[in-house]
Amino acid sequence: MSEATATHEGSPSGLLAFLRRPLHWLLAAAPLAAVLDSAGAPAALVFLAAGLALLPLATLIVHSTEEIAARTGPAVGGLLNATFGNLPELIISFVALRAGLLDMVRASLIGALLANLLLALGVGFILGGRRHHVQEFNPAAARTYGSIMLLAAMSMVGPASFHRFFSGQAPAHAMALDTGVCFVLLALYALYLVFMLRTHPDFFSVLKGGEENHEPQWSTGRAGATLVAASVGAAWMSEILVGAAEETGHSLGMSATFIGIVVLAILGGAAESGAAVAMARKNKMDLSVGIAMGSSIQIALFVAPVLVLASRFVAPQRLTLSFNRAEIGSLFLGVLIGVIVVGDGRANWFKGAQLVGFYLILAALFYLLPEVAA
């Protein structure tokens, strides 16, 4: 009997046990969402079905990332999860770009950063803190993540200010500034990968005693294939979601900015946010912080510049870095608070409550702000 209960999840019986979990039956919502979308069903029903389908897909990404991280370490595991977890966000943004929803794209970028830094990390700290009095992680890695995020936030302030004050007088210069900043951010992202994976991997090593041991149960091939398949499925559901989200949001009195900065950001980032929370509950804090902050870095240094450059070819109008004052202010304050909270390499439930509380304040601000709501 003990051998049966310890069946390797890579075997057929292990796969059946995996599929018997209640959450994974929600995978049936994926074809349902596609059928409803094709049939022209009410946007709220399409939105609900696509949102439900994202939950098991995010769970599959979490599990496959944990299997890969057990072999590669938290740095590479967190990078893989951030990369595949941000795929839905990238697909959502490209769909919105083609539709000319530039304000929604800019808002979703800021919202994705805030959702990772404040909401996902905060919920992870709360749930992990309920199980463990104090959780520790590598403070050197956290400070490295934080300094990169502060640099990215400040890099967006310059172009936004230039667009606000000088774009009318020198539009060509404003476009040139955007292009130059995008290439600098992409170069910094490439250097960040070299720093993390090649020259200074010791900065991102697991803190001794801070991780629970996890033996791989899936083969590397199966874990990788599951990660790719679940990410593609999440991207597919996200593409269906974006069209339904706008109409559903408007029926509930939400502005395009609020939809982008809260609704689409949370749903598009469900995979990496769910992974960060799950790892925190298992006391894998180095991996949790690496996923949440690594995903934010990837959005700021890679996704945002790629969207700005790609908008020349896929959008009816060029996407610029002209974030409004509310978006820039919330981004800067959110990054600053996140960096301060994680800088000492120690987590507890009250730190998580602070992060989540500030995120709720920002969400209420964007929902009620008169010039945004108008």
N, C-alpha and C positions, 0 to 999 in steps of 0.2 A: 504493500500500500504506500509506503514511503517513497518507493521509486516512482509510483504513478503520480504522486503529488508533486514530485520534483521534476516532472517531465520538462525537458528542454523546450522553451517557447519557440524554438526554431523548427520543431517537429510539427506534423499535422495536428496532433492532439493539442499542442501548445497554441497553434493558430486558432483552433476551434474555441479554446478557452478564452483567447484574446477577443474573439468576435462575440462571445457570449456576454461580455460586459455590457450593461444597459446603454451606456453612452454611445457605443459604436453602432447601435441600431439606428442612430440618427443619420448615419451615412445614406439611408434611404431618402433623406430630405434633399440630397443633391440632385438626383434625376427629377424629383418632384418640382424643385425650384426651376429646373430647365424647362419642364413641360409647362408650368404656370407662366413662365416668362414668354415662351413661344405662343401660348394661347391668348396672351394679352389679358391675363387675370389682374385683379386689383393690385396696385403696387405694394400695399401693406402685406398681402399674402405672399408675394414673391420675396419681399424683404424678410419676412419671418422664416420662410423655408430656407433661404440662402444663409441666414444667420444661424439657424439650427445646424445646418450642414457644416458650417465652419468649426463647430465645437469638437466633433470627433476627428476632423482633419487636423486641428491644432493638437489634439491629444496624440495622434500618430506622429506628428513632428516632434513633440516632446519626447516620446518614448524612443524613437529612432535616434534622436540627438544624444540622449543619455547613453544609448548603446555605443555610439561612435565615440563619445567623450570618454567612456571607460577605457578605450584603447589609445586615444590621442591626447588626453589631458583637457583641462577646462578651457584653455586659450583657443585651441583649434575647434573644440566642441562648441564653444560660445560663438566663434566666428561663423561656423557652418549654420548654426541655428539662426543667427542674425541675418545671414545671407538668404537662406531659404524662407525665413519668416518674413522678411521684407519684400518678398516677391509679390504677395497680394497688394501691398501698398504701392509698389511700382506699377502693377497692372491697373489698379484703380486710378492712379494719377495719369497714366497714358490714356485711359478711356475718357477721363474728364478733360484732358488736353484736347483730344480730338473733337470733343463737344464744345470746346471754347470756354469751359468753366475754370478760368484762370484763378479767380479769387478762391474757389473751392480747393484747387490744387495747392496754392500757397498756404491756405489754412490747414489742409491735411498734413502738410510737412511739419508745420509747427506743432499741430496736435499729436502727431506720431512721436515727436521728441518728448513732449510733455507726458504722454501716456506711458512711455517706457521709463522715463526718469522718476516720475512722481507716482503714477497709479500702479504700474506693475511692480516696481521696486517696493513701494509702500505696502501693497497687499502681501507681497512675499515676506517682508519684515514682520508684518502682523501675524500671519499664519505660522511662520517659522518661529517667532517669538513665543507663541502659545505653547509650542512643543519644547523649546529650548530657552533657558533663562537668558543667555547671551550667546549670540552666534558670531564667530570671528571669520574674517577673510583677509586676503593679502592687501594690506594698506598701500603698498607701493603700486600695485596694479590699479587700485581704486583712484589714487591720486593721478596716475598717468591718464586713465580714462577721463578724469575730471578736467585736467588741464587741456586736453584735446577738445572737450566739449565747450569749455570757455572760449577757446580760440575760434571754434566754429561759430559760436553765438556772436562774438565780436566781429567776425568777418562778414556777418549778414547785416550788422548795424550800419556799416559804411555805405554799401550800395543802396540800402533802404533810405538813408538820409539823403543821399545824392539824388535819388529819384524824387523824393518829396520836394526838394528845394530847387533843383537845377534841371530836371528832365525836360521841362518846358522850354528852357533856354538852349540846352545842348543835348537833344535826344540821342544824337550819334555817340556822344561821349558817355552817356548813361548806358547805352548798349555795350559799348566797348568795355566799360568798367565791369558790367555783369559777366561778360565773356572772360575777361582776365581773372576775375575772382573765381570763376568756375574752374579754370585750368589750375589755379593755385590750389584750390581745395582738392581736386583730383590728384594732384602731385603729392599733397600731404597725406591723402589716404593711401597711396601706393607706398610712401615712406613709412607710414604707420604699420602696414602689413609686414614690411621688411623688418622693422624694429621688433614687432611682436613675435614673428615666426622664425627669424633668422639670427639677428644680432643680439637681442636681449630677451630670449624666451624665459630666462630666470626671473624677470620682473613679474611674470604672470603665473608663476608656479603656485601649486596648491599649498595653502598654509597647513602645516602639520597638525593633525588632530582636528582640523575643521571640516573634514569630509567623512561621510559614511562610505564604507567600502561597497563597491558595486561590481559584481562579476558580470561580464558580458553574457547575455543569454541568446542573442541573435548573432548570426554570422555578419561579417563586415559587408558582404554583398547584399544580404537581405536588409540590413539597416540602411545602407545607402539607397537601395531601390525604393524602400518604403518612404524615406525622406523625400526623394525626388517626386514620387507619385503623389504623396500627400500635399506637397507644396504646389504641384501643378493643379491638383483638385482645389486647393484653397484659392489659387489665383483665378480659376474658373468661376468659383462661387463669388469671389470678390467682384469680378467683372459683371456678373448678373446683379450683384448687390448695389452697385453704384448707381445704375439707372433707377432702381426702385427706391433708393435712399432719398434722392432729391424730391421725388413726388410725395413720398411718405412724410418726409420732414416738413414740407410745405403745408401738408394737410394738418400737421400738428403745430403750425405757427413757428417753425424753426427757420432761421436765415441760412443762406448758403454758407456763410462763414462758420456758423455754429455746427452745421452738418459736417463740414470738412474738419473742423478742429476738434470735435468731440465724437460724433457718431462714426464717421468713416475712419477716423484715426484708431478708435478702439476696435472696430470690427476688422479693419485691415491689418492691425497688429495683434490680432488674437493669438496667433501662433507663438510669436516670441514672448508675448506677455504671459501666456499660459505656461510656457516653458520656464520662464524666470520664477514664477510663483511656485510651480511644482518642484523645482530644484531647491528653493528656499525651504519648503516644507520638509524636504529630505535632508536638510542641513548641508547641502552642497552649495555653500554661499559663494565660493569663488566662481562656480559656473553660473549661478544666478545673477551675480553682479556683472559677469562678463557678457551674458546674454542681453540684459537690460541696457547697460551702458554701451556695449559694443554695437547693439542695434541702433542706438541713437547716433553714435559716431558715424555709422555707415549711412544713415539717412542724411546727416548734415554734410558729410564730405564726399559722398558718392551719389546717392539718389537725387538730391536737390540739384547738383551741377549737371548730371545727366539729363534731367528733365528740362532744365533751362536750355541746354544745347540742342536737345532733341526737338524742342518746341518749334525750331526753325523749319522742321520738315513735316511734323505731324499735326501741328495746331494751326488754326486760322489766324492766330495772332501770337506773337512771341511772348513767352513767359519771362517775366523779369523778377528780380529780387526786391521788388518794391513792397515789402511787408508793411502793414500799417503800424501805427504806434502801439496799439493794444497788443498785437502779435509779437512785436519786438520786445516790449516790456515784459510780457508774460514769459517769453522764451528766456530772456536774460535772468529774470528772478527765479524761474524754475530751475535753470542750470545751476545758478549760484547756490540755491538751497540744497539741491541734490548733491553737489560737490561737498558742501559743508557736512551734510549728514553722513556720507559714506567715507569721508576722508580719514577717520580714525581706524577703519577696518573692523568695527564692531557694530552689530545690529541687535535691536530689540524691538518689541512690539510698539513701544511709544514713538520711536523714530518713524516707524511705518505709519502710525496714526498722523504724525505731523505731515508727512509727504502726501497722504491721501487727502487730508483736510485741506491743504493748499491747492491740490488739484480740483477739489469740489468748489472752492472759492473761485478759481479761474473759470471753471465751467459755467458757474452761475453768472459771472461777469460777462462772458461772451453771449450767453442766452438773453440777458436783460439789457445789454448795452444799447442805448437808443439808436445811435447811428448805424450799428450793425443790424439790429432788429428791423430797422426801416428798410 
